[in-house]
Amino acid sequence: MPTAIAVTSADLVLPPTDPGTPRAAVLPPPEGRPLDASIADVQQLLARYGHVVVVCPTSVPAAVENRLHAVRSLLESDRIALVRTDLPPLGAAVLVRQLCLLAGYDFSPGVLASAARLLAHYIYAGAVLGSVSRLDRVPVGLGTHLKSWLPGAHFAVLAGPTPQMVRVGSGEEALAGPEFATELLLARGRLQTDWPATTLVPRWRIPGPVQETPLPASSPGWWGTGKLVEFAAYLPDPAVLHQLVSSVRREICHWCGMDLIGDRCGFCGAPLTVLEGGGTRGTGSYTDAQDAGSYADAQGTGPYADARGTGPYADAQGTAPRAVDPRTTDPRRALPPADTGTAPADAHAPGPAVPHPTRALGPGAHTPRALP
């Protein structure tokens, strides 16, 4: 029985890539809807699927988040996961579609919920904006604010995984792109520009045609302007997504007992237990300040543990999968801390390293099959 994926808005539901992919369930907003009706919606999902993973962007109104917490509390259920994401609307919709695709495989609900933070690291979400004067979700300097008032000024903004902003034009700085094969999805607003297709596609070496979808209704509010073209580059291959998640070491949450990958439970938000000396139960710890950002030493104390396999993303055989070069990507910043508000968080819990998707499938790897 696949885990149900639910969302807080119909904007987060993209057309499936194939007819066999389950669709996300839309939970209606609380405005004008009684609490009993919201409880009934979630009860139906629990009765049909057993577990529910609700993707809730951090940009939603507080009333939406409060309603979800109220429903979970009144149901007294530990089978509901509230997954928060900082991705912009189009990037969040891509994440939801990837979770729906993975829900058709043999992943446990805990692994599926905690995989959202891992997958978000591989979604390059941004937009071309006609103005950044009202943009408050990505750092904007004073000089850039002033330039945005110039006639015809356009800005390319990358919200994640690493925020970046450049002015579109001659001699522009290149946006940092993915180091793996991706597809590009566009959502056009009121800004007339083909910059993503003419400039971003060749720079990021994106093969194939560019896909387009209607602009999410929440995008103008997220980006601070309706004059935009939103884009998201993502991993399209289901086999790579499956292997990326399945290659990660699995742990058992000490708080709720669910399976998890990474350093934090997707259902209760509890971090892995911190042991004396800075390590975690069943995982390795990061190197000290002198070795921050480097591979583990011979003792296997870094995020990429040795053959004894104690890293947070070590695989089932006890070895850690290859990851993004830490000289260019700080593994401690790879995944943002979860914010579920349901269990005590630990500020000293180490963050997981992130495996590289292009190395997830080795030579002769078996392509996974979805559950019927």
DRENDO-1510 file (C-alpha; in Angstrom, 1 decimal, always signed):
<recs>
REC; n; res; u; v; w
REC; 1; MET; +0.0; +0.0; +0.0 .
REC; 2; PRO; +1.7; +3.3; -1.1 .
REC; 3; THR; +2.0; +6.2; +1.3 .
REC; 4; ALA; -0.4; +9.1; +0.5 .
REC; 5; ILE; +1.2; +12.4; -0.5 .
REC; 6; ALA; -0.9; +15.4; +0.3 .
REC; 7; VAL; -0.5; +19.1; -0.3 .
REC; 8; THR; -2.0; +22.3; +1.0 .
REC; 9; SER; -2.8; +23.8; -2.4 .
REC; 10; ALA; -3.7; +22.7; -5.9 .
REC; 11; ASP; -0.8; +24.7; -7.2 .
REC; 12; LEU; +1.6; +22.1; -5.9 .
REC; 13; VAL; +0.1; +19.3; -8.1 .
REC; 14; LEU; +1.8; +18.9; -11.5 .
REC; 15; PRO; +0.7; +16.5; -14.2 .
REC; 16; PRO; +2.3; +13.1; -13.6 .
REC; 17; THR; +5.1; +12.0; -15.8 .
REC; 18; ASP; +3.4; +8.7; -16.5 .
REC; 19; PRO; -0.1; +7.3; -16.0 .
REC; 20; GLY; +1.1; +5.0; -13.2 .
REC; 21; THR; +2.3; +7.7; -10.9 .
REC; 22; PRO; +0.0; +8.4; -8.0 .
REC; 23; ARG; -1.4; +11.9; -7.7 .
REC; 24; ALA; -1.1; +14.0; -4.6 .
REC; 25; ALA; -4.2; +14.7; -2.6 .
REC; 26; VAL; -5.2; +18.3; -2.1 .
REC; 27; LEU; -6.3; +19.3; +1.4 .
REC; 28; PRO; -8.6; +22.3; +1.1 .
REC; 29; PRO; -7.6; +25.5; +2.9 .
REC; 30; PRO; -9.1; +26.2; +6.3 .
REC; 31; GLU; -10.9; +29.4; +5.2 .
REC; 32; GLY; -14.6; +28.8; +5.3 .
REC; 33; ARG; -14.1; +25.1; +6.0 .
REC; 34; PRO; -15.0; +23.6; +9.4 .
REC; 35; LEU; -12.4; +21.7; +11.4 .
REC; 36; ASP; -14.6; +18.5; +11.3 .
REC; 37; ALA; -14.4; +18.5; +7.5 .
REC; 38; SER; -10.6; +18.8; +7.6 .
REC; 39; ILE; -10.4; +15.9; +10.0 .
REC; 40; ALA; -12.6; +13.8; +7.8 .
REC; 41; ASP; -10.4; +14.5; +4.8 .
REC; 42; VAL; -7.3; +13.2; +6.6 .
REC; 43; GLN; -9.2; +10.3; +8.1 .
REC; 44; GLN; -10.1; +9.1; +4.6 .
REC; 45; LEU; -6.5; +9.2; +3.5 .
REC; 46; LEU; -5.4; +7.3; +6.6 .
REC; 47; ALA; -8.0; +4.7; +6.1 .
REC; 48; ARG; -7.0; +4.1; +2.5 .
REC; 49; TYR; -3.3; +4.5; +2.6 .
REC; 50; GLY; -2.3; +4.0; +6.3 .
REC; 51; HIS; +0.2; +6.9; +6.4 .
REC; 52; VAL; +0.0; +10.5; +5.0 .
REC; 53; VAL; +2.9; +12.8; +4.2 .
REC; 54; VAL; +1.7; +16.4; +3.9 .
REC; 55; VAL; +4.0; +18.8; +2.0 .
REC; 56; CYS; +3.5; +22.2; +3.5 .
REC; 57; PRO; +5.6; +25.2; +2.2 .
REC; 58; THR; +6.9; +27.5; +4.8 .
REC; 59; SER; +5.3; +30.4; +2.9 .
REC; 60; VAL; +1.7; +29.3; +3.5 .
REC; 61; PRO; -0.4; +31.4; +5.9 .
REC; 62; ALA; -0.1; +30.5; +9.6 .
REC; 63; ALA; -3.8; +29.4; +9.5 .
REC; 64; VAL; -3.0; +26.6; +7.2 .
REC; 65; GLU; -0.1; +25.2; +9.3 .
REC; 66; ASN; -2.2; +25.6; +12.5 .
REC; 67; ARG; -5.1; +23.7; +10.9 .
REC; 68; LEU; -2.7; +20.8; +10.0 .
REC; 69; HIS; -1.3; +20.7; +13.6 .
REC; 70; ALA; -4.8; +20.8; +15.0 .
REC; 71; VAL; -6.0; +17.9; +12.8 .
REC; 72; ARG; -3.0; +15.7; +13.7 .
REC; 73; SER; -3.4; +16.5; +17.4 .
REC; 74; LEU; -7.2; +15.7; +17.5 .
REC; 75; LEU; -6.7; +12.5; +15.6 .
REC; 76; GLU; -3.9; +11.6; +18.0 .
REC; 77; SER; -2.1; +9.9; +15.1 .
REC; 78; ASP; +1.6; +9.2; +14.6 .
REC; 79; ARG; +0.9; +8.3; +11.0 .
REC; 80; ILE; +0.8; +11.9; +9.7 .
REC; 81; ALA; +4.0; +13.7; +8.7 .
REC; 82; LEU; +4.1; +17.4; +8.1 .
REC; 83; VAL; +7.0; +18.1; +5.8 .
REC; 84; ARG; +8.0; +21.8; +5.5 .
REC; 85; THR; +10.0; +23.1; +2.5 .
REC; 86; ASP; +11.5; +26.5; +1.7 .
REC; 87; LEU; +11.4; +25.9; -2.0 .
REC; 88; PRO; +9.5; +28.4; -4.1 .
REC; 89; PRO; +6.1; +27.3; -5.5 .
REC; 90; LEU; +7.3; +25.7; -8.7 .
REC; 91; GLY; +10.2; +24.0; -7.0 .
REC; 92; ALA; +7.9; +22.7; -4.3 .
REC; 93; ALA; +5.5; +21.3; -6.9 .
REC; 94; VAL; +8.4; +19.4; -8.5 .
REC; 95; LEU; +9.3; +18.0; -5.1 .
REC; 96; VAL; +5.8; +16.8; -4.6 .
REC; 97; ARG; +5.8; +15.1; -8.0 .
REC; 98; GLN; +9.0; +13.3; -7.1 .
REC; 99; LEU; +7.6; +12.1; -3.8 .
REC; 100; CYS; +4.5; +10.8; -5.6 .
REC; 101; LEU; +6.7; +8.9; -8.0 .
REC; 102; LEU; +8.7; +7.4; -5.1 .
REC; 103; ALA; +5.5; +6.5; -3.2 .
REC; 104; GLY; +4.9; +3.9; -5.8 .
REC; 105; TYR; +8.0; +2.0; -4.8 .
REC; 106; ASP; +8.8; -0.1; -1.7 .
REC; 107; PHE; +9.9; +2.8; +0.6 .
REC; 108; SER; +8.6; +2.9; +4.1 .
REC; 109; PRO; +6.6; +6.0; +5.1 .
REC; 110; GLY; +9.5; +7.3; +7.3 .
REC; 111; VAL; +12.0; +7.1; +4.6 .
REC; 112; LEU; +9.7; +8.8; +2.1 .
REC; 113; ALA; +9.0; +11.7; +4.5 .
REC; 114; SER; +12.7; +12.2; +5.4 .
REC; 115; ALA; +13.7; +11.9; +1.7 .
REC; 116; ALA; +12.0; +15.3; +1.0 .
REC; 117; ARG; +14.9; +17.2; +2.5 .
REC; 118; LEU; +17.4; +15.1; +0.5 .
REC; 119; LEU; +15.5; +15.6; -2.8 .
REC; 120; ALA; +15.1; +19.3; -2.3 .
REC; 121; HIS; +18.9; +19.7; -2.5 .
REC; 122; TYR; +18.8; +18.5; -6.1 .
REC; 123; ILE; +16.1; +21.0; -7.2 .
REC; 124; TYR; +17.5; +24.2; -8.7 .
REC; 125; ALA; +14.6; +26.6; -8.3 .
REC; 126; GLY; +14.6; +30.2; -9.4 .
REC; 127; ALA; +13.0; +32.9; -11.5 .
REC; 128; VAL; +13.7; +35.8; -13.9 .
REC; 129; LEU; +12.2; +38.9; -12.3 .
REC; 130; GLY; +11.4; +42.3; -13.6 .
REC; 131; SER; +12.0; +43.8; -10.1 .
REC; 132; VAL; +13.5; +42.7; -6.8 .
REC; 133; SER; +12.4; +45.7; -4.8 .
REC; 134; ARG; +9.8; +43.5; -2.9 .
REC; 135; LEU; +11.8; +40.2; -2.9 .
REC; 136; ASP; +12.4; +39.2; +0.8 .
REC; 137; ARG; +13.0; +35.5; +0.5 .
REC; 138; VAL; +16.4; +35.8; -1.1 .
REC; 139; PRO; +19.1; +38.2; +0.1 .
REC; 140; VAL; +19.1; +41.4; -2.0 .
REC; 141; GLY; +21.8; +44.0; -1.6 .
REC; 142; LEU; +21.1; +47.8; -1.6 .
REC; 143; GLY; +22.8; +48.2; -5.0 .
REC; 144; THR; +20.6; +45.5; -6.6 .
REC; 145; HIS; +17.5; +47.2; -5.1 .
REC; 146; LEU; +18.5; +50.5; -6.7 .
REC; 147; LYS; +19.3; +48.8; -10.1 .
REC; 148; SER; +15.9; +47.2; -10.1 .
REC; 149; TRP; +14.3; +50.6; -10.6 .
REC; 150; LEU; +16.2; +51.1; -13.9 .
REC; 151; PRO; +13.9; +50.7; -17.0 .
REC; 152; GLY; +14.2; +47.2; -18.5 .
REC; 153; ALA; +16.3; +45.7; -15.7 .
REC; 154; HIS; +15.9; +42.0; -15.3 .
REC; 155; PHE; +17.3; +39.7; -12.6 .
REC; 156; ALA; +18.0; +36.0; -12.6 .
REC; 157; VAL; +17.5; +34.7; -9.0 .
REC; 158; LEU; +18.3; +31.2; -7.7 .
REC; 159; ALA; +16.5; +30.4; -4.5 .
REC; 160; GLY; +18.0; +27.0; -3.9 .
REC; 161; PRO; +19.9; +25.0; -3.2 .
REC; 162; THR; +22.3; +28.0; -2.8 .
REC; 163; PRO; +20.7; +31.5; -3.1 .
REC; 164; GLN; +22.2; +33.6; -5.9 .
REC; 165; MET; +21.2; +36.7; -7.9 .
REC; 166; VAL; +22.6; +38.1; -11.1 .
REC; 167; ARG; +21.5; +40.9; -13.4 .
REC; 168; VAL; +20.5; +39.7; -16.9 .
REC; 169; GLY; +22.5; +41.4; -19.6 .
REC; 170; SER; +25.9; +41.6; -21.3 .
REC; 171; GLY; +28.7; +40.4; -19.1 .
REC; 172; GLU; +26.4; +38.8; -16.6 .
REC; 173; GLU; +27.6; +36.4; -14.0 .
REC; 174; ALA; +26.5; +32.8; -14.5 .
REC; 175; LEU; +24.1; +31.2; -12.1 .
REC; 176; ALA; +25.6; +28.1; -10.4 .
REC; 177; GLY; +23.9; +25.2; -12.0 .
REC; 178; PRO; +23.7; +21.4; -11.4 .
REC; 179; GLU; +26.5; +19.0; -12.0 .
REC; 180; PHE; +24.2; +16.3; -13.1 .
REC; 181; ALA; +21.6; +15.7; -15.9 .
REC; 182; THR; +18.4; +17.6; -15.3 .
REC; 183; GLU; +15.3; +18.7; -17.1 .
REC; 184; LEU; +13.9; +22.3; -17.0 .
REC; 185; LEU; +10.3; +23.3; -16.2 .
REC; 186; LEU; +9.1; +26.8; -16.8 .
REC; 187; ALA; +6.1; +28.8; -15.6 .
REC; 188; ARG; +5.5; +32.1; -17.3 .
REC; 189; GLY; +4.1; +35.2; -15.6 .
REC; 190; ARG; +3.7; +38.7; -17.1 .
REC; 191; LEU; +7.4; +39.1; -17.9 .
REC; 192; GLN; +8.3; +38.7; -21.6 .
REC; 193; THR; +11.7; +37.0; -21.8 .
REC; 194; ASP; +13.2; +33.8; -23.2 .
REC; 195; TRP; +16.3; +34.0; -21.0 .
REC; 196; PRO; +15.8; +30.6; -19.3 .
REC; 197; ALA; +15.5; +28.8; -22.7 .
REC; 198; THR; +18.1; +30.7; -24.6 .
REC; 199; THR; +20.8; +31.2; -21.9 .
REC; 200; LEU; +20.1; +28.9; -18.9 .
REC; 201; VAL; +19.6; +25.7; -20.9 .
REC; 202; PRO; +23.0; +25.8; -22.8 .
REC; 203; ARG; +24.9; +27.0; -19.7 .
REC; 204; TRP; +23.4; +24.2; -17.5 .
REC; 205; ARG; +23.7; +21.7; -20.4 .
REC; 206; ILE; +20.1; +20.7; -20.2 .
REC; 207; PRO; +19.1; +18.2; -22.9 .
REC; 208; GLY; +15.7; +17.8; -24.5 .
REC; 209; PRO; +12.9; +20.3; -24.8 .
REC; 210; VAL; +11.9; +22.7; -22.1 .
REC; 211; GLN; +8.6; +21.8; -20.4 .
REC; 212; GLU; +6.1; +24.5; -19.5 .
REC; 213; THR; +3.3; +24.6; -16.9 .
REC; 214; PRO; +0.9; +27.3; -15.7 .
REC; 215; LEU; +2.3; +29.7; -13.2 .
REC; 216; PRO; +1.3; +28.8; -9.6 .
REC; 217; ALA; -1.1; +31.3; -8.1 .
REC; 218; SER; +1.2; +31.8; -5.1 .
REC; 219; SER; +4.3; +32.6; -7.2 .
REC; 220; PRO; +3.8; +36.4; -7.5 .
REC; 221; GLY; +3.5; +36.7; -3.7 .
REC; 222; TRP; +6.6; +34.5; -3.1 .
REC; 223; TRP; +8.8; +36.4; -5.5 .
REC; 224; GLY; +7.3; +39.8; -4.8 .
REC; 225; THR; +6.2; +40.6; -8.4 .
REC; 226; GLY; +4.0; +39.3; -11.1 .
REC; 227; LYS; +6.6; +40.1; -13.8 .
REC; 228; LEU; +8.5; +36.9; -13.7 .
REC; 229; VAL; +9.3; +33.6; -15.4 .
REC; 230; GLU; +9.8; +30.9; -12.8 .
REC; 231; PHE; +12.0; +27.8; -13.5 .
REC; 232; ALA; +13.1; +24.6; -11.8 .
REC; 233; ALA; +15.7; +22.1; -12.9 .
REC; 234; TYR; +15.3; +18.7; -11.5 .
REC; 235; LEU; +16.3; +15.0; -11.7 .
REC; 236; PRO; +13.8; +13.4; -14.2 .
REC; 237; ASP; +14.9; +9.8; -14.1 .
REC; 238; PRO; +12.9; +7.6; -11.7 .
REC; 239; ALA; +15.7; +5.0; -11.5 .
REC; 240; VAL; +18.2; +7.7; -10.4 .
REC; 241; LEU; +15.7; +9.0; -7.8 .
REC; 242; HIS; +15.0; +5.5; -6.5 .
REC; 243; GLN; +18.7; +4.6; -6.2 .
REC; 244; LEU; +19.5; +8.0; -4.7 .
REC; 245; VAL; +17.2; +7.4; -1.8 .
REC; 246; SER; +17.7; +3.7; -1.4 .
REC; 247; SER; +21.5; +4.0; -1.3 .
REC; 248; VAL; +21.3; +6.1; +1.9 .
REC; 249; ARG; +21.8; +4.5; +5.3 .
REC; 250; ARG; +18.6; +4.0; +7.2 .
REC; 251; GLU; +18.2; +4.5; +10.9 .
REC; 252; ILE; +15.4; +4.1; +13.4 .
REC; 253; CYS; +14.0; +7.3; +15.1 .
REC; 254; HIS; +14.6; +7.1; +18.8 .
REC; 255; TRP; +11.5; +9.2; +19.4 .
REC; 256; CYS; +8.7; +7.6; +17.3 .
REC; 257; GLY; +10.3; +4.5; +15.9 .
REC; 258; MET; +9.9; +5.3; +12.2 .
REC; 259; ASP; +12.6; +4.7; +9.6 .
REC; 260; LEU; +14.6; +7.7; +8.5 .
REC; 261; ILE; +17.4; +8.7; +6.3 .
REC; 262; GLY; +19.7; +11.7; +7.0 .
REC; 263; ASP; +19.9; +13.3; +10.4 .
REC; 264; ARG; +16.2; +14.0; +11.3 .
REC; 265; CYS; +13.0; +12.1; +11.4 .
REC; 266; GLY; +10.4; +13.1; +8.8 .
REC; 267; PHE; +7.4; +12.3; +11.0 .
REC; 268; CYS; +8.3; +13.7; +14.4 .
REC; 269; GLY; +11.2; +16.0; +13.5 .
REC; 270; ALA; +13.5; +14.5; +16.2 .
REC; 271; PRO; +17.2; +14.5; +15.4 .
REC; 272; LEU; +19.4; +11.4; +15.7 .
REC; 273; THR; +20.4; +10.9; +19.3 .
REC; 274; VAL; +23.6; +12.8; +20.1 .
REC; 275; LEU; +26.1; +10.6; +22.0 .
REC; 276; GLU; +29.0; +11.7; +24.2 .
REC; 277; GLY; +31.8; +13.1; +22.1 .
REC; 278; GLY; +29.5; +14.6; +19.5 .
REC; 279; GLY; +28.6; +11.5; +17.6 .
REC; 280; THR; +25.1; +10.2; +16.9 .
REC; 281; ARG; +23.5; +6.8; +17.5 .
REC; 282; GLY; +24.5; +4.6; +14.6 .
REC; 283; THR; +26.2; +7.5; +12.7 .
REC; 284; GLY; +29.5; +9.2; +12.5 .
REC; 285; SER; +30.2; +12.8; +13.5 .
REC; 286; TYR; +31.7; +15.6; +11.6 .
REC; 287; THR; +35.4; +16.4; +11.7 .
REC; 288; ASP; +36.6; +19.2; +14.0 .
REC; 289; ALA; +36.9; +22.9; +13.0 .
REC; 290; GLN; +40.3; +22.3; +11.4 .
REC; 291; ASP; +38.9; +19.6; +9.1 .
REC; 292; ALA; +35.5; +21.2; +8.4 .
REC; 293; GLY; +34.4; +20.4; +4.8 .
REC; 294; SER; +36.9; +17.6; +4.2 .
REC; 295; TYR; +36.5; +13.9; +3.9 .
REC; 296; ALA; +36.8; +11.7; +6.9 .
REC; 297; ASP; +40.2; +10.8; +8.2 .
REC; 298; ALA; +41.4; +7.2; +8.6 .
REC; 299; GLN; +39.4; +6.9; +11.9 .
REC; 300; GLY; +36.2; +7.5; +10.0 .
REC; 301; THR; +35.0; +10.4; +12.1 .
REC; 302; GLY; +33.8; +12.7; +9.2 .
REC; 303; PRO; +30.5; +12.8; +7.3 .
REC; 304; TYR; +31.9; +10.3; +4.7 .
REC; 305; ALA; +32.7; +7.4; +7.0 .
REC; 306; ASP; +35.1; +4.6; +6.3 .
REC; 307; ALA; +34.4; +1.0; +5.8 .
REC; 308; ARG; +32.9; +0.7; +9.2 .
REC; 309; GLY; +30.1; +2.8; +7.7 .
REC; 310; THR; +29.0; +5.2; +10.4 .
REC; 311; GLY; +28.1; +8.3; +8.3 .
REC; 312; PRO; +24.5; +9.6; +8.2 .
REC; 313; TYR; +24.2; +8.6; +4.6 .
REC; 314; ALA; +26.0; +5.3; +4.7 .
REC; 315; ASP; +24.4; +2.5; +2.8 .
REC; 316; ALA; +23.2; -0.8; +3.9 .
REC; 317; GLN; +26.6; -2.4; +3.5 .
REC; 318; GLY; +28.1; +0.1; +5.9 .
REC; 319; THR; +29.9; +2.3; +3.4 .
REC; 320; ALA; +29.0; +5.9; +2.5 .
REC; 321; PRO; +28.0; +6.6; -1.1 .
REC; 322; ARG; +30.0; +9.1; -3.1 .
REC; 323; ALA; +28.9; +12.7; -2.6 .
REC; 324; VAL; +29.2; +16.2; -3.9 .
REC; 325; ASP; +32.8; +17.4; -3.5 .
REC; 326; PRO; +32.9; +19.0; +0.0 .
REC; 327; ARG; +35.4; +21.5; -1.3 .
REC; 328; THR; +32.6; +23.1; -3.3 .
REC; 329; THR; +29.6; +22.0; -1.3 .
REC; 330; ASP; +29.6; +22.2; +2.5 .
REC; 331; PRO; +27.8; +19.0; +3.6 .
REC; 332; ARG; +26.7; +20.6; +6.8 .
REC; 333; ARG; +24.7; +23.1; +4.8 .
REC; 334; ALA; +23.4; +20.6; +2.3 .
REC; 335; LEU; +20.1; +20.1; +4.0 .
REC; 336; PRO; +18.3; +22.8; +6.0 .
REC; 337; PRO; +16.9; +21.8; +9.4 .
REC; 338; ALA; +13.4; +20.5; +9.5 .
REC; 339; ASP; +10.7; +22.5; +11.3 .
REC; 340; THR; +7.9; +20.2; +12.3 .
REC; 341; GLY; +7.3; +21.5; +15.8 .
REC; 342; THR; +6.4; +18.1; +17.1 .
REC; 343; ALA; +9.5; +16.9; +18.9 .
REC; 344; PRO; +12.4; +18.5; +20.7 .
REC; 345; ALA; +15.2; +19.6; +18.3 .
REC; 346; ASP; +18.9; +19.4; +19.0 .
REC; 347; ALA; +21.0; +22.3; +17.7 .
REC; 348; HIS; +24.1; +20.2; +17.9 .
REC; 349; ALA; +22.8; +17.3; +15.7 .
REC; 350; PRO; +25.0; +17.0; +12.7 .
REC; 351; GLY; +23.6; +17.5; +9.2 .
REC; 352; PRO; +23.9; +14.7; +6.6 .
REC; 353; ALA; +26.2; +14.7; +3.6 .
REC; 354; VAL; +24.5; +14.5; +0.3 .
REC; 355; PRO; +25.2; +11.7; -2.3 .
REC; 356; HIS; +25.8; +12.6; -5.9 .
REC; 357; PRO; +23.0; +11.5; -8.2 .
REC; 358; THR; +25.2; +10.8; -11.2 .
REC; 359; ARG; +27.0; +8.2; -9.1 .
REC; 360; ALA; +23.9; +6.6; -7.7 .
REC; 361; LEU; +23.6; +4.1; -10.5 .
REC; 362; GLY; +26.8; +2.2; -11.0 .
REC; 363; PRO; +27.6; +0.0; -14.0 .
REC; 364; GLY; +25.1; -2.8; -14.3 .
REC; 365; ALA; +22.8; -1.4; -11.7 .
REC; 366; HIS; +19.4; -2.9; -11.5 .
REC; 367; THR; +16.6; -0.5; -12.5 .
REC; 368; PRO; +13.9; -0.6; -9.8 .
REC; 369; ARG; +10.3; -1.5; -10.5 .
REC; 370; ALA; +7.3; +0.2; -9.0 .
REC; 371; LEU; +4.9; -1.6; -6.8 .
REC; 372; PRO; +1.7; -2.7; -8.7 .
</recs>
